[in-house]
Amino acid sequence: MAGGCGAGGGLPAELDGEADVFCEALRLLRIEPSAVSLGAGQEGGEAPCSRNVLRKRRRWERVLAARRRKRTQERERSRARRAENPGTAIRNGGRALASLAKERLLQARDSGPRLCIDLGMAAHMTEKETSRLASQIRRLYGANRRAEKPFWLYLTEFAEGSLIYRECLRMNDGFCNYLMDTTQESYLDLFPLDAVVYLTPDSENVLEDIDANKVYILGGLVDESIHKKLTLQRAQEQALQTARLPIREYMVKSTSSRNYHSETLAINQVFDVLSTYYTTRSWPAALTAGVSAGKGYVLPDAVK
């Protein structure tokens, strides 16, 4: 027997092939393998094992049995996954998808379009709102990574050690590996002013199309923040072009007992609109993707 586990006959059928593991377990439990009979019983006048040794042996047998059950269950789950996806190599397929997503993102970095999240208004948010913003950034990045035609993303005025910085690291696994640009600089220092379009629901201008040569700015404020026209004022002070999503042009107010209507969306919802439009060139499809029913707006054909 490999490992020299001592005398006492062969292993029982259920432990066949696991003698080395059993011996190692005994050593970890500080039991000399020679003190334990590995046979099915005590024959030939051998001294019986102590109760403590037998108890530990039975416990280890239960561990081995549990491991065997776990391996069997894993094999069954693996077979079930393969049956659901016949002819597909799951691991290789996952790598291929990740490689394709990376290729698309890097292409967007070179040729646009570009989307920037302005984090220069962090002082206007509570700690709870900042945490929700970090969660929205995670969802936005995930949607962009899956997009057929992604944007290249920027986080500007993203100061190391700030609350939003800490929350992004805490809440987003692998955040440091996100394929996007993060900087403490302002977008004003990165892009020509005539290339910047600040998206704000308070703008009088309607966003009609997405231009790959433009940089679209989203204000880093969560939708719970009540700061009327803050993003519009910020853009006007910086002499920037502004635009709003064409919600009023393509949607109507739904009849609701709450009588609540809002064009203010979370940044990941705005991105869903932009991303869907950039892929489909259809504003109705795009607005359906990003404007939830809770905002009180629906497409005209959805009104009953």
ABEGO torsion letter per residue (X at the ends): XBGGAEBGEBBBAAABGAAAAAAAAAAAAGBBAAABBABABBBGGBBBBBAAAAAAAAAAAAAAAAAAAAAAAAAAAAAAAAAABBGBBAAAAAAAAAAAAAAAAAAAAAAOBBBBBBAAAAAABBAAAAAAAAAAAAAAAAAAAABABBBBBBBBGBBBGBAAAAAAAAABBGAAABBBBBBABBAAAABBAAABBBBBAABABBBABBBAABBBBBBBBBAABBBBGAAAAAAAAAGBBBBBBBAAAABBBBBBAAGBBBABBBAAAAAAAAAAAAAAGBAAAAAAAABBAAAGBBBAAABX
